[in-house]
């Protein structure tokens, strides 16, 4: 169900006002996310930890690698598949592959050795600009599509057929390629906004077009949306795609991936829960993002939405005073909402009041009371005066030092 705003908030969003669509999620962190030139490739132990974090969040499927890329990737892919089986995880595995038999065979072999069903995500370029660059014809693309999908289906694999750069492809090519894939046995079609070209309007348009193809063929085929955030539209395009008929959305933790990265699956999760498209416990979201940050050497900016250090922290007098008043009313929901667009409790966090040059005395009093320290006038004045002369927020160590010094002065009296 949708996360309802506080009763005192009039909500102009009216999100998901109509029939709720099912929103499945596919996590690309361990494959497409690792294609970022700035990330460290995690150890297999770190990858398994991340996989467990995905499962804890109820993410439906995870891309666990492109084993056709070489022996090391294939080895890690198999270890991840075994981790799913051994840990009895609910998350299901899929693997990327070019539409060539040499890429498909390792996936089939890993699935057979581990006994873990693995969805094949077979991709091929589709746009005229890609065709021109590679010297491909549509007939060439159709041949590879039919051969690859038919091979995987014959081997008992479920296939998602992915057209790279779909959002810059012409309607005729899209129709021919998807029709061929459906006829060859593909169970899902993936629209890829490979270079983050789409706006939300564009995402809706292309998803509706692909849905019309599926409907005309009377096919029982799902539609995926794979987005990037080169223009900053990652989450908004994913939501637009869902509303237009996509049934599974892709993303990566912290939005890592090539160039500007993939749709941030963490922020997508938050918005889908708040809009009512999914109903699940996402209190472990911070642990998931921190695990990816550590494993991939990707720092989380302090102002990163929802899971950044500053997301629920304020040192401003007016803001802090309102949060403190809500706290004293004993209303956690009000405290979560008065100066926050996302309830801190939704992701296992709470509002934090700090002390800095823009703080009021209420900040100081709250900081002390939260720690069981008597907020005497003298102590409050000492901390407040120090904060006002500082050029940044006081650290907890700095405030504690003032507290300790005040205690010494009091003892000497």
TAHUDA-V965309 format. One record per residue. OMEGA is omega in whole degrees, -180 to 180 (none if undefined). Layout:
omega
OMEGA
OMEGA
This chain:
omega
-178
174
-176
177
177
-178
-179
-180
171
-173
179
-174
-178
-179
176
-176
-179
178
-178
175
175
-180
172
-178
176
-176
-177
-175
-173
175
-179
179
-178
176
175
180
-176
-176
171
176
-176
171
-180
178
178
178
179
176
179
178
177
177
176
-178
180
180
179
178
-169
-175
178
173
-174
173
174
-172
177
-178
179
-175
-178
179
180
180
179
179
180
178
180
177
179
179
177
-179
-176
-180
-177
-179
178
-178
-179
-174
164
-178
177
178
168
-179
175
-175
-178
177
-176
-176
180
179
178
-178
-179
180
-179
-179
-176
-175
-179
176
-180
176
178
178
-174
-175
176
179
-175
-172
177
-179
177
178
-179
-179
-176
-176
-179
169
177
178
177
179
179
180
-180
179
-177
-178
-176
-178
-180
179
-178
179
179
180
177
-178
171
-173
165
-179
-174
173
176
175
-179
-174
172
-179
180
-176
-177
179
179
-179
-178
-177
-180
177
178
-179
179
-180
179
174
178
-179
176
175
-179
174
-177
172
-166
-178
178
-177
-168
164
177
177
178
179
179
-175
-176
178
178
-180
180
177
179
178
180
-179
-180
-180
-178
-176
175
-172
178
-179
178
173
178
-174
174
-173
180
178
179
-176
-173
-177
-177
177
179
179
178
179
178
-178
180
177
176
-178
173
-176
-178
175
178
180
179
180
-180
-179
-176
-179
-179
173
179
170
178
-176
178
180
176
178
-179
-177
179
176
-177
-180
177
180
173
-180
-179
179
179
180
179
-178
-180
-180
178
-178
178
179
178
179
179
-173
-175
-177
178
180
176
180
-178
-178
176
-177
170
-175
175
-177
-176
-172
-179
-176
177
174
-180
-174
-176
180
-177
-179
180
179
-180
178
177
178
-179
175
-179
-177
-178
-180
178
178
179
-168
-170
176
179
179
177
178
-179
-178
180
-178
174
-180
177
178
-180
178
179
-177
-179
-176
180
-177
170
-179
179
175
-177
-180
-179
-180
-178
-179
180
-177
177
-180
180
-177
178
-179
-178
-179
179
-180
180
-178
-179
180
178
-179
-177
180
-180
178
178
-179
177
176
178
-180
179
-180
-180
178
178
178
-179
179
178
178
180
179
-179
-179
-179
-177
none
